[in-house]
Amino acid sequence: METWSLSARDLKKYPHFDSWMSANEATSLATNADRVAAHTFYPFIRYVQGWTRYADKGDLGIRKDRPIRYAARGDAYIFSYYRHLLSGPYEAALRAYGLQNNILAYRRIPEMSGSGGKCNIHFARDAFLKIRAMENCCVIALDISSFFENLDHSKLYELWSRMIGQKKLPPDHLRVFRAITKYAVVDKQKVYERLGHFGPKRKTKSGTVISGYLTPFAKMPKQLCTGKLFRQKIAGGNGEKSLIEKNFKPYGIPQGSPVSDLLANRIPPLKTTLPARSGALQNCAYG
């Protein structure tokens, strides 16, 4: 497996609860199993990404909202590293079953010319060429609502264990697994409001209060608050209502974390067992 490290351009620059760290510090944190096993993960910050679906001229398109959650810097680096650890056996499983060109989402599939990776235009063309070649066939197109929010934790645990060739997850992997399944979130606007970065800005002529961001994004502190202030203002330590929402359900992972895409592309197990390949798939069964 290729070595993993972070460079300066990989560092997260968005505001969050934890402090800034260098590329060396981030790499040292994410790749140290003992530190990961003892790491305290912050809540994800959540916002809603929305857009209006296409509609014929004169018609109103239906609005579609998608909740996006992004992790604190240190947490994101850890998720990225463990995605790296899981992606090797995952890709090996796809090759073993000849599915490396079929699973399209969140993966880079090289173009035949070798000039880059395929995009949706290439995939659509491949599909139409296949349909034309088969002539008599059926095509199924569907969209699964709230897919990430309904992934079963027990199945993810089983597949995660198999991907690393273990019956049970070791402490560091278990810590990451729990952070991505028993995750916590806070609403972005409520956090900024609680910390004084969002609130009333002006009044209209009729007296209606218009709220907005009081601190320009360019001047927003990279670390939104200290650990002490987080416990007081966000976690409700000073008597204010906690803003933290926890996922106690036995299903669901946050869309937006560096490891969520790979977990969503999970391979269901088969009864048969794949042969080990370069030590990556020992005692693993995929389908």
N, C-alpha and C positions, 0 to 999 in steps of 0.2 A: 504494500500500500504506500502511496506517495506520502511524503512528510507534509505536515500542515503547519502553517505559520501565518501570521497577519502582517500586513504592511501598513504604512501610514494611510494609504488611500482606502483601506478596509475599515478604518475606525469610524464609529458612529458619531455623527455630529449633532444629532437632534437633542433637544432638551429632555431630560429624564431625571429619575431620582438619585442615581448614583453619580460618583465623581468621574472626571475624565481620567483615562489611563493610556499609557503609551502602547505601541504595538507589541513591544517586548513584554510589558506587564500583562496585556490581554492574552498573549500566547501562553505565558507562564501560568496564568489562572486556568485557562480552558483545558490545558493539556495535563494538569496535575490532578490525578484521580482523587487524592486525599483532600485537596482543596475543594474540588467539585462536590465530593460527598458531604462536606460540611458547609457548603455554600448556602446562604440565605437569599432566595430569589425575591425580587420586588414584584409587585403587581404589574401586569401589562397595562399600558395606557390605551384606552379604546376611543375610537372615533368612527363615524359612519361615512362610508364612501358611497355616494349616490349618483345616479345618472338616469336620464330619461330614455326609455327604449324607443327605437325607431317607430314612427307612425306615418301613415299616409298624410299628404298635405291637407290641412284643415282639421285633422284629428289630433287629439292630445295623447302623447305617448304615456305609457304606464311607467311610473317611477320605480326604480329598483334600488334598494339599499343593501349594502353589504358591510357588516361590522368588521373593522380592521383593528387588530391589537398589536402593539409593538412593544418589545421587551426593553428593559434597561440595558445599558451598554454591556456590562459584564455578563449579564444573563444571555444576551444575544450572541456574544463570543462563545460562550459555552454551548449553546444550542447549535451554532455553526460547526463547532468541532465534532460534536456527537453526530451531527448529520454526516460529516465526513467519514466517521467510523462506520456508520450504517450504510453509506452509499456504495462502498466496495462490494460487500456481499449482495446487496440489492441488485446492482448492475450485473454481477456474476449470475444471479438467479435468472434474470431476464435473458441473458445469453444462453444459459443452459436450456431454456425452453423455447428459444427462438423468438422471443417477444421484444427484443431490443429495438425493433423498428415499429412496434405496435403501441407501446405505452408512450403517449406523446406529452402529457401534461408535466410541466416543471422539469423537463429534461432537455438536454442539448443533443439533437440527432444530426450528425454531419450530413451535408449535402453530398450527392454523388460526385460532384466536381471537386470536392475538397476545399471549396472557397469559403466555407462558413457553415453555420447551422441552418436547419430548415425552419421555416416559419409557417403560419397558418395557410398561406397561399400555396406552399409546397404540399402541405398535408391535404388540402382540399383537392388539389390537382391529382395527387396519388389516389384519392378515394374515387374520383370520377373516372380515372383511367381503369381502376380495378372493376368498377361497376360496368363500364363499357366492355371490358374483356369477358366478364362473367355473363353478360347479357341478361339472363333470367335470374334475378336475385331480389332479395328484400333488404332494405336499409332501415335501421332503427336509429332515430335521433331522440334523445331525451335529456332533460336537465334535472338533476337531483337537488331538491330544495334543502338548504341548510346542511350540506354534506359534511363539512368539517364539524359542525355542532352535534352530529349524531354518530360519530365514530365510536365504536364499542371499546372501552378501556381494556377489558379482559383479553380481547382478540389482539389488540395492539401489544399488550404485554407478552403474550405468547409468541407473536411474530418477532418482536424486538429481541427476545431471548434467543430465538432460533437464528436470527441474523448474526448474532455474535457467538453462536455455538455453545450457549449455556442453557441449563435448565431453569436457572433463576438469575435475575439481573444482579450483578455485583453492586456494591453500595453507590458508586458514582453514577452508573447508568440508572439505578433506581431513583436517585435524587433528581436526575434530569427527567425521567419518565413521570414522576409525581409532579414536577413543576409544569409539565406540559398537559397533564390530565387533570390534576387537582389545582388548576391554575386560579389565580385571582386577577381581577381587573378593576380599574378605576376609570371613570368617565373623564375624558380630557378637559372638557369645558368646566366641569365641577372642580377638578384639581386646580386649574388656572384661576378660577374664581376664589377658591379657598385660600390660595397663596397670593391673592391680590393682583393677578395679572389679567383678570377679566372682570368686567362689571359695568355699571352705568357710565355712559360716555357723554350723552347729551339728551336734551328733550326736544320734541317736536313743538310746533306752534300750538298744538292742541294739548300739550302737556304729557304726551306719551314718552316714557323713558326708553331710550335706545341703548342697548348694551353691546359691548364689543370688547376687543382685546385692548387693555390699557398699556401693555408693554409691546412694542413692535417686535415681530418675530426675530429680526436681526439682532435685537438687544436682549432677547430672552436668555437667562442664564442657562448654561449647559447642564449644570446640576440645579434642579429646580428648588431643592431644599436640603438641609442637613438631615442626618439620620434622626436627630432629636426632634427637629421640626416635622419630619415625616410622621413620627409616632404621635406627635401632638395634633397636627393639623389634618393629616390624611387618615391615620389609623384610629383617630378618636381618643387619643390618650389624655386630652385635657377636658374631656366631657362633651366635646362636639361629636356629632354622629359620624361614625366611620364611613368613609367613601368606598371602602374595599368590598367588592362583591366576589364571593368564592363559588367555584363550581363544585358542588357536592354530588352531582349526578354521576352515574357510572359510565357516562359517555360524553363525548365532546372534547375537542381540542381547539385552541385559538387559531384562527386564520391570520397569518401575518408573521409568525415566528419563523426563524431560519430552518427549523426542522419539521414544521407542520406539513410542508408540501410533500416531503418524502413519506411521511407517515400516512398521508392521504392516498398516496400511490401504492399502498401496501400490497403485498402479494399474498393471497389466501393460501393456506397450507393444503397440500395433497397428502394422501396416505403414503405415497412413495417417498423415499428419501433420496435427495440428490447426492451424487458423489462429491467429495471435498475437492475444491479447486483452489490451489495455492493457499490452503489453510483457511480460506474465507468462508467456506460453507460446510464446515465439519458438523455432521449430525443435524443438518438443516433440511427442512422440507418446505418447498414453496410450490405455488401453482400460478 
